[in-house]
Amino acid sequence: MVASHTIVNEQLETVTSTYAQALNAALSQEMRRDARVTLIGEDIGIGGVYTVTQGLHDEFGEHRVIDTPISEAGFVGIAAGAAVAGLRPVVELMFADFALVAADQLLNQIPKLQLLSAGRYDLPITIRTQQGISGGGGPQHSQSLESLFAHVPGFAVALPYSAADAKGLLTSAIRMNEPTIVIEHKALYFRRGEVPVGDYAVPFGQAAVLRHGTDVTLVAYSQAVGWCLQAAEFLAERYGISAEVIDLRTIVPLDIESVVTSVRSTNAVVVVQEAGGMASIASEIIAQLHEKCWSDLLTPARRVCGLDIPVPYSRPLERYWLPSVQDVVDAAREAVESK
C-alpha cells in the first residue's frame, strides 16, 4: 500500500482539489490572514497561465494583486524593496527560465540582504515559479533550475508533488521571514488529491516516506515522485522487489537523515529527478550518502536523470529526453540484483 505523503492528521477535514486549486487556497488563506501579503507578477490579475491566482484580484483588489509589465528584473526588484519595507510579497515568475532575466536580484541581492544588513532587515519574500516539461515548451520554457537556487546560500527551496503539499509548503513559505522559492511543476497543476481544509502548513526540511520497502530506496521530488511510485508498484508486482519511496518535498533544507535511515535498511538507493545529472540535486544526495553511510551501501548509488542537453521542442524527442518509469525500474532492479 502507498502511505500518505503529506503527514496529514486523519482527523483533518479534506476536500478533493487540483494542485492549482490547492495553491490558490494557500494564497487566499494567507491574504485573508495577513494584510501584508501581496501578489506581484505578470497576468496574475486574470488568474495566471495555470489559474493559480484565479479570483484573487476580484477579492483583494489591484493594490494587493499587482499585474506587472513583462519585466522580471523590475518586478522582482520591486518585491525585494517591498519586503524590506514591511510587506510580504509573493512573486510569480511565469516560467523558471525567466528567473535568469532577474538573476542579479534573485541570486546576488535577495538571498544576501539579511546578511549585508547585519540582520536589520527581514526578507519575507516568496518566489513562486513553474518548471519542467509539459508538452512542446522547448529549451527556453522547460528547464529545471532547482540546483541553481539550491546552490545560492540564503534561499529555502520547495518542490511539492502532491496537492496537499502544494498548499502546505506554500503556506509555510509565505509565513517565513527569509527568502523562499516554491517551484511548481507544470505537469502537476491539474492533478487531483485530498487537501486539508483551512489553516494547513507543511514544515520545510521534512521528507515523507510514501511507500515502505526493504530492498531499495527510491528518492525523488516534484514530478519524479510519481514515476517512483509507479515504478515501485511495478517492481513489486512483476519482480517481487520491495521499494521504499521518499519524497524530499524540500531540497533546502534537505532532509538527508530520512534518506540515510532508509538506505541503512535497504542497502541500495536510486535518486530520480527530471533535471539533467550534471551538478544536480541527485549528485549532491549521492555525495552526502557516501559521506554518511558508505558502509551501508552494498551496491553503488544510482541516478536516473534527464539528458544533459537542451530540451527539444518535438514531443517525441521530449519523451526521449525525459526519464521514464521503465528507467527507474531498470535502475532499481540493477541495484537490487548487484547487492
Buried (B, 14 or more C-beta within 10 A) or exposed (E): EEEEBBBBEEEBEBEEBBBBBBBBBBBBBBBEEBEBBBBBBBBBBEBBBBBBBBEBBEEBEEEBBBBBEEEBBBBBBBBBEBBBEEBBBBBBBBBBBBBBBBBEBBBEBBBBBBEEEEEEBBBBBBBBBBBBBBEEBBEEBBBBBBBBBBBBEBBBBBBBBBBBBBBBBBBBBBBBEBBBBBBBBBBBBEBEBBBBEEEBBBEBBEBBBBBBBEBBBBBBBBBBBBBBBBBBBBBBEEBEBBBBBBBBBBBBEBBBEBBBBBBBBBBBBBBBBBBBBEEBBBBBBBEBBEEBBEEBBEBEBBBBBBBEEEBBBEEEEBEEBBBBBEBBBBBBBBBBEEE
